[in-house]
């Protein structure tokens, strides 16, 4: 059987249109018109969807495309991926476009120019009614703002629609609809379709991969919760988490360059599937931990003692595919915040942070790179040893990282990448350390007056002097 992406690709050229009353065939793409889309009584936008973010530019581009193709036999707008739960159809992919089409339909219902109305009556064409906006709620202020703004723009564009354009919009503008019963399959398909038109971010590819790796034992409700939580994370912050912290720590700890996190590096976050039959001896410790945590948390005793254990993640561990990946991301989404709260409770660490959080030049590109170096090393240590000796460790990592800033005219991405892999091998040392003393024994050479380059960062240099790492 052809996979869904191939079926849709074929459907773009010759998929037969079915009657609106025809029963939807699950997992079989079919063509629907805008009229049919807007007449669906059971179409919903699930809570996990992101806000409506289309701009006026996006709206005008869609309207211009429709008007440009109005003399053709049909115009394919895009793909609509739906997740069916009983009689409800949740929009997984196509939310932005669907809301915009609905705005256009509302404007055509309520703000059509009189001569065009007369022409439609003359040709016995009645504009289809839709009640979706009466059923949908938009509580997010971003969605509300963009809906109001875009609706005003759509109303202004109604002057461009004649009777022929309106009929074309409802009857000949089409979408490829795919309905799936499994939410993880729906999101995998969503990602595969987006990949056809643009490069997905690496974390999007990882989401699709690990959704596919979810085991049959995971309920549909648990899958929904996993997807909902992932979609609730801010995209830009998620990209930064992977590119600036997780990816670099995992690569630097193994002695690899880690300049850019692209789709070619996604294997860094793929690992073992515990249910696979042919696993090697090294996987046993991960299987044991994986199954023990699940067994402990689902045991009936937990209903009595109300206890819960989380999987003991490590930044450089072998990745466990499926739900543990999503837990891994969520864990480190929170760890940095927890770490910094802990650092501010330690006088030595607090003194370092107050310098690097406040010095005036901290927002320059090179300074931001150095801060990333500091954050990665400190997070790697915290992940392994917690707050043990954290004050002295923060001081040592601060001197090591910001020495690069003090002794270079310009710090580039290549600068921190090379520096992370050079002596004194901070990441390698943390990776191999069995106790905090192994990291405290790192030999950091002092900053020398003759090595200072460019504009001196006074507060940073003063702190280095206070810690005894400066030679005049």
Beta strands, then each sheet from edge to edge (+ up, - down):
strand 1: 30-33
strand 2: 43-44
strand 3: 75-85
strand 4: 88-93
strand 5: 173-180
strand 6: 447-448
strand 7: 470-471
sheet 1: 1+ 5- 3- 4+ 2+
sheet 2: 6+ 7+
end
